[in-house]
Amino acid sequence: MGVRVLGPRDLAAARAVIARDPVVNVFVDSLVQASGLDPRRGAEVWGYVDKGALEALCHAGGNMVPVGADDVALRAFAAYAMRRGRNCFQILGQARAVDQLWSILEPHWGPAREVRDDQPFMVIEGSPLIAPDPLVRAVEPVELPVLYPACVAMYTEEVGVPPQTGPDGTFYRSRVAELIRAGRAFARIEDGRVVFKAEVGSVGSGVCQIQGVWVDPEYRGRGLAAPGMAAVVELARQIAPVVTLYVNAFNLPARAAYERVGFRTIETFATILF
């Protein structure tokens, strides 16, 4: 019984843990598939092992994300994290698990810059309920200079610090470029200006996750968000049929737009920001 760093030989067992809830676990699923659990290709993933069986995971990179962890596993992950020291800039995942981790870690890692303890995790499994915006499309690689400022504005508004000075600064532009090349960045661009955008940030097993939803402040209140999201859902479902996202509970306009499109809440997430 205990926690250890996983490696490629653990991939099948790790993916079996993720597969218990592939929708909620899409973020870690995407990262594990990309790295193959090789620490040279991605962040560490810790495993909680009991009686020789892998029972739970914890992604331990810039984002610390527990997966499939009960109370015993969460306590074990917290103890291991304290020994290793904090190298993440946020803890995120299902609210129950994040809350328990933070209750143990806060005396050692706190105070947090911000605690977001109520983030509805939403899903849509079919076509959007409203007509999509026909002007939302995949961003072309040559349009990186157009999209990137909108991504920076979104990140700064959402996270509270600019990515160039925050923990994402060293690779944020390259990450945006990577999403464009992969055909996973979508926007409505008018006269060389992004007025709506979103990306598919994670792709798992039949599931993908939308991130970075943003409307230019000068265009807010004009009804662009819901049709824009309907278009993104249609495009995202060509990547994976089940589409997810999570949103801050206090962001009532965004939640209303997502519900108009057909998203429903199935879980509550939480995020601890440092």
N, C-alpha and C positions, 0 to 999 in steps of 0.2 A: 504494500500500500504506500503510495507516495506520488510525487510529481517529478517528471523528468522532461527534458527537451526531446521532442520527437524528431525522427529522421525519415528518409525515404522508405525504409522498410516498414514504417508504421502507416503508410498512406492508406492502405485498404481499411485498416481498423479506424483510422481517423475519419475517413469518408463515411464509414458506417455510423459513427456518432453523429456526423453532420446530417446524414440522411434520415435521422429520426424526425427532423423538422426542416426539410430543405428550403422552405419558404422563408421562415424566420432566420435561418442560418445562411442565407445567400451571400452575405458579405464575406464571411470566413470561407465558405465553399469556394468562392471565386479566387481568393488568395491562395488557398491550399492547392487548388487545381493548377494555378499558375506556377507555384514554387515546387510542387511535388514534395513538400516538406524538406526541401534542401535549403538550409540556412544561408547558403551562398546565393540563392536566387530569391530570397525573401526574408521576412522576419521569422523569429523563432515562434514555434507553436509548442506549448507545454501540454503534456498529457497527464491526467490523473489516472493512475493504475491501481486497481483493487483486485487482489487474488489473481494476478496475471492478466487481467482483462482491462483494456482501455475503456474507461467509463465517461470521461469528459475531457474537453479541450479548453485551452485559453490561448488565443492569438496574442502575442506579446511583442508587437512592434510599436510604431507611433500610435496605433490604436490598440488598447487592451480590451479584448472581447471574449468573455466566457461563453462556452457552448455546452449545453447539456449537463450543466453542473448542478448537483444537489448541494445541500448545506455543507456536507462534509467536504466535498470537492472544492467548494468556494473557500472554505476556511484553509484548506491545503494550498490553494492557489495564492491566497492572500499572504500566507506565511512565506511561501516561496518568493513572491514578489518583494516582500520586505527584505529578504536576504539578498536579492539581486539588485535592489534599488530601482527607483523610477526612471524609465527611459521612454515612457509614453507621454503624449500630450493630451490624450483623453481616454477615459474608460467609457465604453458604450456597450449596449446590448439590452436584453430583456430587463425591465426595471427591477424585478425582484432580485436578480443576480447582481446587477450593478449596485443596488442599494446595500446588499449584504457585503459585497467586496469593499465598498466605500466605508461602511461602518467600522471595518477592521483597519483599513488603510489610512483613514483620515487623520488619526493622531500622529501618523508618521509622515504622510505625504501632503497633508493639508497645510493651509486652507486651499480649497479649490478656487479658481478664478470665477467659475460659474457652475451651478448645479441645475441641470434640466431634467427634472424627475418625472415629467409627464409628456411623453412623445408618442402619440398614436402611430402604430405601425399599420400601414394600410396596404390592401392588395386589390387588384382587378384581374380577373381570369378570362374575360371575354372582350368583345368590342366595346368601345366607349359608348356612353348613353347619349352623347351629343355630337353634333357635326364637328369634325376637326378643322382647324385653321389650315387652309390649303397653302398658305405662305410659309408654314414651318417645314423645314427640310433639313437634310444632313448638311453639315458644314464642310466645305471643301478645305483641303490642306493649305491652299494659298490664303485662306481666310483666317488663319491663326492670329495675325495682328489685329483683326477685327473682333474676334471672339475673346481673345485673352483679356482685354480690359474689362469686359463684362463679367468674366469669371473672377477676376480680382475683386470687382465691386461686390459680387455675390458673396464671395468668401469672407470679405471684410465685414459685410453686414451680418452674415450668419455666425461667424466664429468670434468676431470682436477684435481681431487683429489682422493686418494685411498679410497675405501669404509670403510676401518677400521678406518680412521681418519676423514672421512666426515660424513655427516648426516645419511648415511645408515649403519654406522659401527656396531651398536648394533644388527642388525638383518639380515645383508646381507648374511652371511653364511647360516642361517636358511632358508632364502628365496630361495636360490639356492637349498638347500636340498628339500624344499617343491615342487619346480618345477620338480625336478627329480622324486620324489615320485608320482607326478601327471601325469607322462609320458609326460611332456611338455618341456623337455630339450633334445636337439639333438646335436650330434657331430660326427665328424670323428676323431677317435683316432688311432694313429699309434705308436706302441712300447711304450704305456703308456703315450703318449703326445697328447694333443688336437691340431689338426692342423686347424680345422674349427668347429665353434659352433654357435648355435642360440637357443633361447627359445621362447615359446609362453607365453608371460607375462600376457596377458589379454584375457578373454573369455567372450563375451557378448551374445546377442540373435542372434545366427546364424553367428556371426562374431568373429574372433580372431585377435590378434595383435602379430606380431613377434618383439622381442627385442633382444639386446645383440649379434648382428651378428658380428663375429670376425674371422679373419684368422691370425694364427701365423705369425708374421712379417717375419720370415725366409722362409715362404711358399708363401708369397704374390708375385703376378706376374706370378703364375703358372696356373692360370685359375681355381682355386678351388672354388671361391665364387659363381659364377653363377650355376654350377651343384649342389653345396652344398645347395644353396637356393632353387633350384628346388626340391631337396629331402625334404627340410623342408616344402615347400608348400604342397607337397603330404601328408606328415605326419600331418601337421596342418589342412588340409582339412578333415581329419578324426575326428578332434575335432569340427570344425565349417567350413562351406563351403566357407565363404568369409574371405579372409586373407588380413590383412593390415599391414602397417608399416609406419614410417616416418623417414626421413633421412636429414642430413644437405645438403643444396644445393651445398655447396662447395666440397662435397665428390663425385667428378665426377666418380671415379672408382666404388664406391658402386652403384650409380644411374644407371650406364651403365649395371652393373650386374643384378640389379633388372629388368630393362627394357628388358634385354635378356630373363629373366625368364617369363615375361609377365605382370609385374606390370605396372599400369598406374597411373598417378597423377590426383587426383580429388579435392584436397584442399591444402592450404598452412598453416602449423603450425608455431608457434614461441615458443621459450623457453627463459625465463629469469632465469639465474642461479645466486644464491647467494653464 
